[in-house]
Amino acid sequence: MPIVIMSDGTNFIYDNTIKIKKVIKKINKKLLKKCISVKINGKLTDINDYINKNVFLEIINNNNHKYNIIIRKSCAYILGYVMKRKWNKIKMLNFKITPNGFYYDIDLNHKITFLDLIKIEKKMKNYIINNFKINKFVLDNKKIIKLFLKNKEIYKINILNKYIKNNNKFYFYNYKKYFDISNIPLIINTKFCNNFKLNKVSNIYSKCNKKKYLLQRIYGKIKINNNLSLVKNKNINKIYDHRIISKKLDLYHIEEETPGSVFWHNNGLIIFNEIKSLIKKKLKKYEYQEIQTPIIMNIFSWKKTGHWKYYKDFIFTTNHKNIKYCIKPMNCPGHIHIFKKNIKSYKNLPFKVSEFGICHRHESSGSLYGLMRLRSFTQDDAHIFCNEKQIQLELKKCINMLYEIYKIFGFNNIKVKFSSYSIKEIKNNYLWKIAEKHLIYSLKKKNIKFKFQKGEGAFYGPKIEFILSDSFNREWQCGTIQLDFYLSKRLNCFYINKKNKKIVPIIIHRAILGSIERFIGILIEEYQGNFPLWLTPIQIIVINVNKKNIDYAKEINDKFNKDNLRSKIDIKNESICSKIKKYILLKIPYIVICGEKEFKKKTISVRDIYGNKQNNINLNLFKKKIKEEIINYEIK
């Protein structure tokens, strides 16, 4: 009875030997679609392998640093197949990965031209579109050698013999009698391999059986999230991983017993609350009312809106006195109940409510990943109840608000997608078309370029998605604006118009950051822990040079704290150098030094995180400077 332990500690017990692919499918079908490989007990394994004993299973998807390595290797395999099909007398040597792509060495009499590269690339992408499948085979080594001999692949035999001699693990793959070997698993489904570019070819010399051969090397570049980017190796990945940075900065942790739920430490909660404060300022500017709705609500509301029908697999439920309740996965029904509580007139429109709502979703254990994917998270969710004449103005305000906030965090490269008519659509196509026209018009009016996504809208209406690109060219879908002619009617929500008639309001659903927890994870990696001054948990650390300066250091620290600056003091009996090193590693923006010279002149010396020094400066001038930096949300 093999027991499979997931990365979040969840256990699954099976009666017999089971295929890894089936394990993932049983956990979550959607997870299987995103999975390209797995780690069994820390070692990469093909998802078509079997589990026959207790193992620790880690899913490899686009959140894992191994993802890009496997993609690059798989692209190289497809290149080899196309080359072999085009020139059947070609001899294949080896394919390897580069920091931003891959290459394949070949022995071919024909000189590869740039025009050849274009044709080869086109052919590769055609095979990928037509569901190119890389099949893994388990064969005796002698049989593999015989197959390579039959195909006159002398180089491959040489590589295989090296693997066997060094007891290195390898995988044998086949597609329509094209055989190849790889030192890591390849992707079975090559749909993930579409974002590549063959960019150059060069000559190289290679030795085989003590002879020197002139070969050609074809290079390819990989696109990650449709942007050319350097793919990080394991060591570099550690530098940017928000989980590792958070541990060093004491921001949060997640208990094994409560996977997908965050325990915020004081430092992390400061960041969380500062972001909330910023959003609240913007809410006030744009005239929203802040509200709070229950976490647990009767299942009746969720069935009436349609959320239960489409999202029941992701909703946690509980029962009390034979009544079923849902732990809310989103805030929409609660906000509609707020609107319904008192009779609203047309004069009350637009009625704008916002909530930092704590939501819970039944995410699969394999998909949980630090702050990026949780089961319990906080949504900066808002709903605007309005009439049709007010739609365009409110959409404009929503878009302005999103861009203002993204700019503060330094996100200027924003991609926009428009999602149209959903497969789960409401019955009234006419209302869908009106909603779509309104959203498209609002984007065009502001000259915002957008990509059209057919059929990706929510079940109650079309939507606009705002995708942020970080400094590593990764894309994060954060903001959404959805136009809804549907849910108000389903929950019997109305206002009284000028003619004293009941009218169903239109709802604009709006989120800026999406999950605040995930957005903090993005920021940690984007800033690498070097937060802007307004956001950093500890803004100033005051240190003394020796025992004589302790009282002066305390006096300076008290003055910072009286001005609501987040300052701490370190008067331990340690050297200045060791203190400075410690606080640079802890990403403290300003280190204030208090020594004998500073005490006599009633000044301070300051060293910032980037190594810039200012000696014997006026305290009030320094406070004025950093207050301006905070007020202006400066990013260095």
Backbone torsions as a table, in degrees:
resi	resn	phi	psi	omega
1	MET	NA	90.0	-179.0
2	PRO	-66.9	137.9	175.5
3	ILE	-108.1	125.5	179.5
4	VAL	-103.4	120.3	-179.9
5	ILE	-105.6	121.4	-179.8
6	MET	-82.3	168.9	-176.3
7	SER	-63.6	-22.7	179.0
8	ASP	-93.0	4.5	177.4
9	GLY	96.5	-7.4	179.4
10	THR	-67.7	137.8	-179.3
11	ASN	-108.7	144.2	172.6
12	PHE	-131.6	129.2	-177.2
13	ILE	-109.8	133.6	-179.3
14	TYR	-123.9	146.2	-175.9
15	ASP	-71.8	-36.5	-174.9
16	ASN	-134.7	177.4	173.7
17	THR	-54.5	136.3	-174.9
18	ILE	-138.2	145.9	178.4
19	LYS	-72.2	140.0	-179.2
20	ILE	-57.8	-40.7	-179.8
21	LYS	-56.5	-40.4	-179.3
22	LYS	-70.0	-34.9	178.0
23	VAL	-60.4	-47.9	-178.3
24	ILE	-65.1	-40.8	-178.9
25	LYS	-62.4	-39.7	179.9
26	LYS	-68.7	-32.9	178.2
27	ILE	-68.7	-50.3	-178.9
28	ASN	-167.9	121.3	179.5
29	LYS	-62.5	-37.7	-180.0
30	LYS	-65.2	-34.8	178.5
31	LEU	-64.6	-37.5	178.7
32	LEU	-62.5	-37.1	179.9
33	LYS	-64.6	-30.0	-178.2
34	LYS	-92.6	-12.7	-175.4
35	CYS	-82.3	132.5	176.8
36	ILE	-110.4	-21.9	178.7
37	SER	-166.9	-177.2	178.5
38	VAL	-142.9	164.1	168.8
39	LYS	-112.4	128.0	173.4
40	ILE	-109.3	117.5	-176.8
41	ASN	51.7	40.2	175.4
42	GLY	86.1	-1.7	-178.2
43	LYS	-114.3	135.5	179.4
44	LEU	-60.6	136.1	-177.2
45	THR	-142.2	146.8	177.3
46	ASP	-70.1	140.7	-177.2
47	ILE	-70.9	-9.2	176.2
48	ASN	-92.4	1.9	174.4
49	ASP	-74.9	172.2	-176.3
50	TYR	-112.7	153.9	174.8
51	ILE	-111.4	122.6	-179.8
52	ASN	-126.7	6.9	178.2
53	LYS	-148.7	175.3	179.5
54	ASN	-65.6	129.0	-176.4
55	VAL	-140.3	160.1	169.9
56	PHE	-102.4	120.1	-173.4
57	LEU	-110.7	127.7	176.4
58	GLU	-122.3	126.3	-179.7
59	ILE	-78.0	134.1	175.0
60	ILE	-101.5	107.5	173.7
61	ASN	-128.9	-165.5	-172.9
62	ASN	-70.9	-0.1	174.3
63	ASN	-89.9	-6.9	-174.8
64	ASN	-103.9	139.3	-177.1
65	HIS	-63.7	-22.8	179.0
66	LYS	-73.5	-18.9	-178.4
67	TYR	-53.0	-50.9	-175.2
68	ASN	-68.4	-32.5	177.7
69	ILE	-64.6	-44.6	-179.5
70	ILE	-66.9	-39.7	177.6
71	ILE	-59.5	-46.8	-177.5
72	ARG	-63.5	-42.5	178.9
73	LYS	-63.0	-40.9	-178.3
74	SER	-67.9	-38.5	175.7
75	CYS	-60.3	-40.3	179.2
76	ALA	-64.1	-38.5	177.6
77	TYR	-61.5	-44.5	179.8
78	ILE	-63.3	-39.6	176.1
79	LEU	-58.2	-45.3	179.2
80	GLY	-59.6	-43.2	179.7
81	TYR	-61.4	-45.9	-179.0
82	VAL	-64.0	-42.3	178.9
83	MET	-61.2	-42.3	-179.2
84	LYS	-67.1	-36.5	177.7
85	ARG	-68.5	-36.4	-176.7
86	LYS	-76.5	-42.6	178.4
87	TRP	-127.2	97.9	-172.2
88	ASN	-69.7	-15.8	178.7
89	LYS	-91.6	1.2	179.7
90	ILE	-64.6	146.3	175.0
91	LYS	-114.3	127.6	-177.0
92	MET	-93.4	134.8	177.3
93	LEU	-97.5	-95.7	-174.5
94	ASN	-137.0	149.5	172.5
95	PHE	-118.8	136.8	-177.9
96	LYS	-136.4	167.5	178.8
97	ILE	-100.6	153.8	175.8
98	THR	-117.8	172.3	-179.7
99	PRO	-56.1	-27.7	-179.2
100	ASN	-131.8	23.6	179.1
101	GLY	175.7	-133.0	-174.8
102	PHE	-158.9	169.3	170.5
103	TYR	-149.3	158.9	175.7
104	TYR	-132.4	130.5	176.4
105	ASP	-93.7	132.6	-176.0
106	ILE	-133.9	153.6	174.7
107	ASP	-113.2	107.2	-174.4
108	LEU	-146.3	134.7	179.3
109	ASN	-67.6	-31.8	179.7
110	HIS	-74.1	135.3	176.9
111	LYS	-81.5	117.4	-178.7
112	ILE	-69.3	127.9	178.7
113	THR	-106.0	170.8	177.7
114	PHE	-63.1	-35.7	177.1
115	LEU	-63.4	-38.2	175.8
116	ASP	-60.5	-43.0	-179.9
117	LEU	-59.0	-42.5	179.5
118	ILE	-61.4	-43.7	-179.3
119	LYS	-67.7	-41.0	179.7
120	ILE	-64.5	-45.5	179.3
121	GLU	-59.2	-44.6	179.6
122	LYS	-60.5	-42.0	-179.6
123	LYS	-65.8	-41.9	178.4
124	MET	-58.7	-45.7	-177.9
125	LYS	-68.4	-31.5	175.6
126	ASN	-64.8	-42.6	178.3
127	TYR	-64.5	-39.7	179.9
128	ILE	-63.8	-45.1	178.9
129	ILE	-59.9	-37.3	-177.9
130	ASN	-89.1	29.6	171.3
131	ASN	63.9	52.0	175.1
132	PHE	-61.5	124.4	-178.1
133	LYS	-114.3	125.0	175.5
134	ILE	-93.9	117.6	-174.5
135	ASN	-102.5	130.0	178.6
136	LYS	-89.9	135.5	178.5
137	PHE	-123.4	146.5	174.2
138	VAL	-109.4	111.4	-178.2
139	LEU	-133.9	154.5	172.8
140	ASP	-62.9	143.4	-178.0
141	ASN	-55.0	-38.9	-179.3
142	LYS	-63.8	-37.4	178.8
143	LYS	-68.6	-36.7	177.8
144	ILE	-63.9	-43.3	178.6
145	ILE	-61.3	-41.1	178.6
146	LYS	-61.5	-40.3	178.6
147	LEU	-64.5	-42.3	177.9
148	PHE	-66.7	-36.1	176.8
149	LEU	-64.3	-41.8	179.0
150	LYS	-60.5	-37.7	-179.8
151	ASN	-90.1	5.2	178.3
152	LYS	59.2	37.8	179.3
153	GLU	-94.4	76.3	-175.6
154	ILE	-66.3	-34.8	-179.9
155	TYR	-67.0	-39.3	-179.0
156	LYS	-65.1	-37.5	178.2
157	ILE	-63.0	-41.2	178.9
158	ASN	-61.9	-43.8	179.0
159	ILE	-65.5	-43.5	-178.9
160	LEU	-62.5	-41.5	179.0
161	ASN	-62.1	-35.7	177.5
162	LYS	-65.4	-42.1	177.5
163	TYR	-58.9	-45.6	-177.0
164	ILE	-66.4	-43.4	-178.4
165	LYS	-61.7	-41.2	-177.5
166	ASN	-90.8	6.5	-177.9
167	ASN	54.7	34.7	178.2
168	ASN	-84.1	137.9	178.2
169	LYS	-73.7	141.1	175.1
170	PHE	-144.6	164.3	-178.9
171	TYR	-120.6	140.9	-178.3
172	PHE	-108.9	124.8	-175.3
173	TYR	-124.3	151.7	-177.0
174	ASN	-144.4	136.6	169.2
175	TYR	-142.0	112.5	-179.9
176	LYS	48.9	52.0	176.1
177	LYS	68.1	16.8	168.0
178	TYR	-99.3	112.7	-175.4
179	PHE	-102.7	141.9	177.0
180	ASP	-156.1	163.4	179.1
181	ILE	-125.0	152.0	-179.8
182	SER	-143.4	147.3	179.3
183	ASN	-82.8	-7.5	174.2
184	ILE	-133.5	160.1	177.9
185	PRO	-62.5	147.4	175.4
186	LEU	-104.0	169.3	-179.8
187	ILE	-77.2	133.5	176.1
188	ILE	-75.6	-45.4	178.5
189	ASN	-99.9	112.9	-171.8
190	THR	-85.3	11.5	179.0
191	LYS	-61.1	-23.6	179.6
192	PHE	-74.5	-11.2	-170.6
193	CYS	-95.7	11.2	-170.8
194	ASN	-75.0	-21.6	-173.5
195	ASN	-93.9	72.0	178.5
196	PHE	-137.5	168.2	178.8
197	LYS	-146.8	124.1	171.9
198	LEU	-78.8	120.0	-168.6
199	ASN	-116.5	-20.5	177.8
200	LYS	-164.9	168.3	176.6
201	VAL	-138.4	142.1	179.3
202	SER	-142.1	164.8	177.0
203	ASN	-93.1	142.6	176.4
204	ILE	-140.8	159.6	173.2
205	TYR	-107.5	140.5	179.6
206	SER	-140.0	145.8	178.3
207	LYS	-98.9	136.9	174.5
208	CYS	-146.9	125.3	-176.8
209	ASN	52.2	43.8	176.1
210	LYS	67.7	8.8	177.1
211	LYS	-109.1	150.3	179.6
212	LYS	-99.3	131.0	-178.6
213	TYR	-123.6	140.6	173.4
214	LEU	-88.9	117.0	-177.5
215	LEU	-117.2	173.2	174.7
216	GLN	-117.6	143.5	179.8
217	ARG	-119.1	121.2	178.6
218	ILE	-100.4	127.1	-177.7
219	TYR	-104.5	144.0	172.8
220	GLY	-130.3	147.4	174.2
221	LYS	-108.1	145.3	179.8
222	ILE	-103.0	138.2	172.3
223	LYS	-100.8	127.8	174.5
224	ILE	-105.7	124.4	-176.2
225	ASN	51.6	40.5	176.5
226	ASN	65.9	16.8	174.3
227	ASN	-128.6	133.5	176.0
228	LEU	-63.7	127.5	-179.7
229	SER	-149.2	153.9	173.6
230	LEU	-75.9	132.5	-179.5
231	VAL	-90.6	128.5	-172.6
232	LYS	-79.2	137.4	172.8
233	ASN	-81.1	-179.3	-171.9
234	LYS	-61.1	-42.7	-177.6
235	ASN	-66.4	-43.5	179.4
236	ILE	-65.9	-38.1	-178.9
237	ASN	-58.6	-35.0	179.9
238	LYS	-63.1	-31.6	-178.9
239	ILE	-64.0	-36.4	-173.1
240	TYR	-101.0	-12.7	-175.4
241	ASP	-62.5	119.4	-175.5
242	HIS	-63.3	-26.8	-179.6
243	ARG	-67.8	-40.4	-179.9
244	ILE	-72.9	-44.1	178.5
245	ILE	-61.4	-43.2	-178.7
246	SER	-61.2	-36.6	179.1
247	LYS	-65.9	-42.5	179.5
248	LYS	-65.1	-37.2	-176.8
249	LEU	-92.5	1.7	177.1
250	ASP	57.9	54.1	-177.1
251	LEU	-93.8	-44.2	-176.5
252	TYR	-163.8	172.1	166.6
253	HIS	-150.5	164.9	177.1
254	ILE	-125.0	124.8	-179.7
255	GLU	-77.3	144.9	176.8
256	GLU	-61.6	-32.8	-177.4
257	GLU	-75.2	-17.6	179.8
258	THR	-129.5	66.3	-176.2
259	PRO	-61.4	139.5	177.3
260	GLY	83.3	10.3	179.3
261	SER	-127.6	134.9	-171.6
262	VAL	-94.9	135.2	167.9
263	PHE	-102.3	102.3	-178.8
264	TRP	-78.4	126.7	171.3
265	HIS	-84.1	171.7	-175.0
266	ASN	-57.0	-44.4	-178.9
267	ASN	-61.8	-44.0	-179.9
268	GLY	-67.4	-38.5	-178.9
269	LEU	-67.0	-30.9	175.8
270	ILE	-61.3	-45.7	178.2
271	ILE	-61.2	-46.8	179.2
272	PHE	-56.0	-48.2	-177.1
273	ASN	-70.9	-33.5	176.8
274	GLU	-64.5	-40.3	177.6
275	ILE	-64.8	-43.0	176.9
276	LYS	-60.2	-41.4	179.8
277	SER	-61.8	-41.6	177.5
278	LEU	-61.3	-46.6	180.0
279	ILE	-62.1	-40.0	-179.6
280	LYS	-62.4	-37.8	177.1
281	LYS	-61.3	-42.5	179.7
282	LYS	-69.1	-35.8	177.8
283	LEU	-62.6	-40.6	178.7
284	LYS	-64.9	-43.1	179.2
285	LYS	-59.9	-39.6	-176.4
286	TYR	-98.0	14.7	168.7
287	GLU	62.4	50.6	173.1
288	TYR	-97.9	152.9	169.1
289	GLN	-97.7	130.8	176.2
290	GLU	-87.9	132.9	-177.8
291	ILE	-130.3	175.8	173.7
292	GLN	-145.3	131.7	-178.6
293	THR	-118.6	159.9	-175.5
294	PRO	-63.1	150.1	175.9
295	ILE	-76.9	-34.1	-179.1
296	ILE	-109.4	127.0	179.2
297	MET	-135.4	151.6	178.7
298	ASN	-56.2	140.8	-178.6
299	ILE	-60.7	-21.3	-177.7
300	PHE	-54.7	-46.2	-178.1
301	SER	-62.1	-40.8	-177.1
302	TRP	-70.2	-32.1	176.2
303	LYS	-73.0	-40.0	-179.8
304	LYS	-62.5	-42.4	-178.0
305	THR	-73.4	-26.3	-175.9
306	GLY	103.6	-7.0	-179.8
307	HIS	-61.8	-38.8	-179.1
308	TRP	-61.4	-40.2	-178.4
309	LYS	-61.3	-42.8	-172.8
310	TYR	-97.0	-21.2	-173.8
311	TYR	-124.8	14.2	-173.3
312	LYS	-60.0	-29.0	178.8
313	ASP	-67.9	-17.5	-177.4
314	PHE	-107.2	6.1	-176.0
315	ILE	-105.6	125.5	172.2
316	PHE	-76.8	140.6	-179.9
317	THR	-128.4	161.4	174.6
318	THR	-147.7	159.6	-178.9
319	ASN	-123.8	144.2	174.9
320	HIS	-148.4	121.7	-179.8
321	LYS	51.5	49.7	177.2
322	ASN	63.3	16.6	175.5
323	ILE	-112.0	131.8	-178.6
324	LYS	-92.2	133.1	178.8
325	TYR	-121.6	151.6	175.6
326	CYS	-110.4	137.3	170.1
327	ILE	-84.0	119.1	-164.1
328	LYS	-60.9	130.4	174.5
329	PRO	-91.1	-15.4	177.0
330	MET	-154.8	175.9	-169.8
331	ASN	-105.0	-6.6	-170.5
332	CYS	-53.0	-55.4	-177.4
333	PRO	-59.0	-38.7	179.7
334	GLY	-61.4	-39.1	-179.9
335	HIS	-70.1	-33.3	177.0
336	ILE	-66.8	-38.5	177.9
337	HIS	-63.7	-36.4	176.1
338	ILE	-61.5	-45.1	179.9
339	PHE	-62.8	-39.7	-174.7
340	LYS	-72.1	-22.6	-168.4
341	LYS	-55.9	-43.9	176.9
342	ASN	-117.3	148.1	179.6
343	ILE	-65.8	128.1	-177.9
344	LYS	-103.9	143.0	174.7
345	SER	-99.6	163.9	174.1
346	TYR	-58.1	-25.1	179.3
347	LYS	-69.2	-20.8	179.8
348	ASN	-82.8	-6.2	-177.7
349	LEU	-92.8	146.5	-3.2
350	PRO	-73.8	141.0	177.8
351	PHE	-103.5	113.0	-169.7
352	LYS	-117.3	119.2	-179.6
353	VAL	-124.1	145.7	-180.0
354	SER	-137.0	148.5	-178.4
355	GLU	-146.5	140.7	166.4
356	PHE	-91.2	80.1	-170.5
357	GLY	-87.1	128.8	176.9
358	ILE	-82.3	115.0	-176.3
359	CYS	-114.1	155.4	178.0
360	HIS	-131.0	133.9	176.8
361	ARG	-134.1	141.7	-176.6
362	HIS	-81.0	72.5	177.4
363	GLU	-76.5	145.6	179.9
364	SER	-66.5	151.0	-176.4
365	SER	-61.6	-35.2	-178.1
366	GLY	-70.6	-20.3	-177.4
367	SER	-90.5	-11.3	-178.6
368	LEU	-67.2	136.2	-175.8
369	TYR	-154.3	96.5	178.0
370	GLY	50.3	-133.0	176.8
371	LEU	-84.4	-12.4	-173.1
372	MET	-73.4	-30.8	178.4
373	ARG	-141.7	112.5	-175.4
374	LEU	-126.4	168.2	171.6
375	ARG	-96.2	-28.0	177.6
376	SER	-120.7	122.7	-176.4
377	PHE	-151.9	166.9	-177.2
378	THR	-111.2	123.0	178.3
379	GLN	-100.2	133.3	172.4
380	ASP	-88.7	78.2	-168.0
381	ASP	-101.4	142.4	177.1
382	ALA	-143.2	153.3	176.8
383	HIS	-136.1	132.9	-179.7
384	ILE	-113.4	117.3	178.0
385	PHE	-95.7	121.0	-173.9
386	CYS	-149.3	176.4	171.9
387	ASN	-101.9	175.5	-172.2
388	GLU	-65.8	-32.6	-179.6
389	LYS	-67.4	-23.3	-177.2
390	GLN	-91.1	-8.4	-172.7
391	ILE	-56.7	-52.1	-172.9
392	GLN	-62.5	-42.1	179.6
393	LEU	-63.9	-42.3	-178.5
394	GLU	-69.8	-36.3	176.1
395	LEU	-63.8	-41.0	177.6
396	LYS	-59.7	-44.7	179.5
397	LYS	-64.2	-40.1	178.6
398	CYS	-61.4	-46.7	-179.0
399	ILE	-63.8	-43.8	178.3
400	ASN	-59.5	-43.2	-178.8
401	MET	-62.7	-44.2	179.0
402	LEU	-60.1	-48.8	-177.2
403	TYR	-66.4	-35.4	177.6
404	GLU	-62.1	-43.6	-177.7
405	ILE	-71.7	-42.7	179.3
406	TYR	-61.5	-36.8	-180.0
407	LYS	-63.7	-38.5	179.4
408	ILE	-58.7	-38.5	-178.8
409	PHE	-84.8	-1.6	176.4
410	GLY	90.8	12.4	178.4
411	PHE	-94.0	103.4	-179.3
412	ASN	-108.2	-20.9	178.8
413	ASN	-91.6	92.5	-174.4
414	ILE	-115.1	121.3	175.6
415	LYS	-95.4	146.7	-177.4
416	VAL	-125.4	134.9	177.0
417	LYS	-125.3	141.1	176.3
418	PHE	-110.4	124.2	-178.6
419	SER	-105.7	123.9	-172.4
420	SER	-97.7	-161.9	-178.8
421	TYR	-33.7	118.7	-176.6
422	SER	-87.5	152.9	173.6
423	ILE	-63.1	-29.2	-179.7
424	LYS	-91.2	30.8	-167.2
425	GLU	-65.1	159.1	171.1
426	ILE	-73.6	163.9	-171.7
427	LYS	-73.2	-28.3	-174.6
428	ASN	-84.3	93.4	-178.9
429	ASN	-62.8	-31.7	-178.8
430	TYR	-60.1	-45.7	179.4
431	LEU	-65.9	-36.7	176.7
432	TRP	-58.8	-46.3	-177.2
433	LYS	-64.7	-37.7	177.1
434	ILE	-63.5	-45.8	-179.6
435	ALA	-61.5	-43.6	179.3
436	GLU	-61.2	-44.8	-179.7
437	LYS	-60.1	-41.2	179.8
438	HIS	-62.5	-46.5	-178.0
439	LEU	-66.1	-44.3	179.9
440	ILE	-63.1	-42.6	180.0
441	TYR	-62.2	-40.4	-179.1
442	SER	-63.4	-34.9	178.2
443	LEU	-73.6	-44.0	-178.8
444	LYS	-65.7	-36.0	-179.1
445	LYS	-63.7	-31.0	179.2
446	LYS	-97.0	11.1	178.8
447	ASN	56.1	39.8	178.5
448	ILE	-95.9	120.8	176.7
449	LYS	-75.2	142.4	-178.4
450	PHE	-145.5	155.8	177.3
451	LYS	-99.1	137.2	-177.8
452	PHE	-89.8	126.4	176.9
453	GLN	-117.0	107.9	-176.9
454	LYS	-76.4	130.8	172.8
455	GLY	76.1	14.3	-176.4
456	GLU	-103.1	7.9	-179.4
457	GLY	-69.6	166.5	175.0
458	ALA	-71.2	167.2	-176.6
459	PHE	-68.2	-18.5	-177.6
460	TYR	-106.2	-1.8	179.1
461	GLY	169.3	161.8	177.4
462	PRO	-70.2	165.6	-176.5
463	LYS	-148.1	158.4	171.5
464	ILE	-109.0	133.2	177.2
465	GLU	-111.9	138.1	177.9
466	PHE	-112.9	117.1	-174.5
467	ILE	-109.4	124.1	179.5
468	LEU	-93.9	137.2	173.8
469	SER	-105.2	124.8	-179.4
470	ASP	-89.2	-175.9	-175.2
471	SER	-69.8	-11.0	176.5
472	PHE	-101.9	13.9	179.6
473	ASN	62.1	24.2	171.7
474	ARG	-88.0	152.2	-177.4
475	GLU	-111.3	138.9	-179.4
476	TRP	-131.8	119.6	176.5
477	GLN	-83.1	113.5	-175.8
478	CYS	-115.2	-65.8	-174.8
479	GLY	-82.7	149.1	174.1
480	THR	-142.6	145.2	170.5
481	ILE	-130.0	123.7	-178.2
482	GLN	-124.1	141.0	-179.8
483	LEU	-111.4	124.8	-165.9
484	ASP	-129.2	114.9	174.4
485	PHE	-100.3	13.0	-160.3
486	TYR	-115.1	-53.4	-169.1
487	LEU	-66.2	-34.6	179.7
488	SER	-56.6	-43.7	-178.5
489	LYS	-64.7	-40.5	-176.7
490	ARG	-67.3	-28.7	178.4
491	LEU	-103.7	17.8	175.7
492	ASN	55.1	50.0	-177.4
493	CYS	-101.6	131.7	-176.9
494	PHE	-153.2	165.5	170.4
495	TYR	-130.9	167.4	-178.6
496	ILE	-100.7	124.2	-178.8
497	ASN	-86.8	-173.6	-177.3
498	LYS	-61.4	-29.8	-178.7
499	LYS	-90.2	13.0	178.0
500	ASN	64.2	31.5	178.4
501	LYS	-108.0	151.1	177.2
502	LYS	-78.1	125.6	-179.6
503	ILE	-126.1	135.5	178.3
504	VAL	-77.0	124.5	179.9
505	PRO	-75.6	153.9	172.5
506	ILE	-88.5	143.5	-179.0
507	ILE	-115.4	130.1	168.6
508	ILE	-102.5	116.5	175.8
509	HIS	-89.5	130.2	-176.5
510	ARG	-139.3	127.2	171.4
511	ALA	-128.4	142.7	-177.8
512	ILE	-100.7	-56.0	-178.6
513	LEU	-96.9	-16.6	-173.5
514	GLY	78.7	-114.5	173.7
515	SER	-86.9	122.9	179.1
516	ILE	-64.4	-38.6	179.1
517	GLU	-59.9	-46.4	-179.5
518	ARG	-64.9	-38.6	179.7
519	PHE	-63.5	-37.6	175.7
520	ILE	-63.5	-40.0	176.1
521	GLY	-59.5	-42.1	177.7
522	ILE	-62.2	-45.2	-178.9
523	LEU	-64.0	-40.5	179.8
524	ILE	-57.7	-45.2	-178.8
525	GLU	-75.0	-35.4	179.6
526	GLU	-65.2	-44.8	-178.2
527	TYR	-90.3	-7.9	-175.9
528	GLN	56.0	32.3	179.4
529	GLY	88.8	-12.2	179.1
530	ASN	-86.9	75.6	-175.3
531	PHE	-68.6	152.4	170.5
532	PRO	-58.0	155.2	-173.4
533	LEU	-56.4	-41.1	-177.2
534	TRP	-64.9	-23.5	-173.7
535	LEU	-101.6	-22.4	-174.0
536	THR	-67.5	139.2	-176.2
537	PRO	-61.9	-47.8	176.8
538	ILE	-113.5	114.1	-175.4
539	GLN	-83.9	-34.0	-175.6
540	ILE	-138.5	138.7	168.3
541	ILE	-119.6	128.1	180.0
542	VAL	-101.1	125.8	179.2
543	ILE	-126.0	148.6	179.0
544	ASN	-100.3	154.5	178.7
545	VAL	-81.3	-41.9	177.8
546	ASN	-151.4	-176.7	-175.7
547	LYS	-61.4	-31.3	-179.5
548	LYS	-63.4	-24.0	-174.0
549	ASN	-98.9	6.2	-176.1
550	ILE	-60.4	-48.3	-177.6
551	ASP	-62.2	-40.7	179.1
552	TYR	-66.1	-39.4	177.8
553	ALA	-62.1	-41.4	178.5
554	LYS	-64.0	-40.8	179.2
555	GLU	-61.1	-45.4	179.7
556	ILE	-64.7	-42.9	179.7
557	ASN	-61.8	-41.5	178.7
558	ASP	-61.8	-38.7	179.9
559	LYS	-66.4	-37.3	176.3
560	PHE	-63.7	-46.5	-176.9
561	ASN	-67.5	-32.8	176.6
562	LYS	-65.0	-26.1	178.2
563	ASP	-93.2	18.0	177.6
564	ASN	60.2	31.4	172.5
565	LEU	-96.0	139.6	-176.5
566	ARG	-81.9	94.4	-175.0
567	SER	-122.7	142.4	175.1
568	LYS	-129.3	163.7	-176.7
569	ILE	-123.9	143.4	175.5
570	ASP	-127.8	106.1	-179.2
571	ILE	-114.8	25.5	177.9
572	LYS	-67.3	157.1	-178.4
573	ASN	-82.4	70.6	178.4
574	GLU	-129.5	161.5	-179.4
575	SER	-70.3	153.8	177.7
576	ILE	-58.0	-43.4	-177.2
577	CYS	-60.8	-44.2	-179.0
578	SER	-67.7	-35.4	177.7
579	LYS	-66.2	-46.0	-179.6
580	ILE	-61.3	-44.5	179.2
581	LYS	-59.9	-44.0	-179.0
582	LYS	-60.2	-44.3	-173.9
583	TYR	-81.3	-20.5	171.3
584	ILE	-69.3	-42.4	177.6
585	LEU	-64.4	-30.1	178.2
586	LEU	-86.4	7.0	173.6
587	LYS	61.5	34.6	177.2
588	ILE	-76.9	123.2	-174.2
589	PRO	-60.0	-42.8	-176.1
590	TYR	-129.6	129.0	173.9
591	ILE	-107.9	116.9	-179.1
592	VAL	-100.0	124.0	-175.3
593	ILE	-106.3	129.4	179.3
594	CYS	-119.0	108.8	179.4
595	GLY	-124.2	-166.5	-177.5
596	GLU	-64.8	-43.1	-179.7
597	LYS	-62.2	-44.6	-178.6
598	GLU	-64.4	-40.1	-179.8
599	PHE	-62.7	-45.6	-178.5
600	LYS	-64.4	-38.1	-177.8
601	LYS	-92.2	-3.0	-176.4
602	LYS	54.8	48.2	179.3
603	THR	-126.9	-174.6	173.4
604	ILE	-137.5	157.2	169.6
605	SER	-112.3	140.8	-172.9
606	VAL	-127.5	136.5	172.4
607	ARG	-124.9	124.5	179.2
608	ASP	-91.6	174.2	-173.9
609	ILE	-64.7	-20.3	-178.9
610	TYR	-93.7	4.9	175.6
611	GLY	93.4	0.9	178.5
612	ASN	-75.4	135.3	-176.8
613	LYS	-119.1	144.4	172.5
614	GLN	-135.7	118.2	-176.8
615	ASN	-98.6	141.5	173.6
616	ASN	49.4	56.8	178.4
617	ILE	-101.5	156.6	-179.5
618	ASN	-68.3	131.7	-177.1
619	LEU	-60.3	-46.8	-177.7
620	ASN	-64.2	-37.1	177.1
621	LEU	-65.5	-39.9	178.1
622	PHE	-65.2	-43.8	178.9
623	LYS	-61.9	-40.7	178.5
624	LYS	-61.2	-42.8	-179.5
625	LYS	-61.4	-49.4	-176.1
626	ILE	-73.6	-28.0	175.0
627	LYS	-64.9	-40.0	176.3
628	GLU	-63.9	-39.4	178.1
629	GLU	-62.0	-38.5	179.6
630	ILE	-71.7	-48.9	-178.1
631	ILE	-60.8	-37.0	-177.2
632	ASN	-87.1	3.6	-179.3
633	TYR	50.2	48.0	-175.7
634	GLU	-70.3	141.1	172.8
635	ILE	-117.1	125.3	-178.7
636	LYS	-95.3	NA	NA
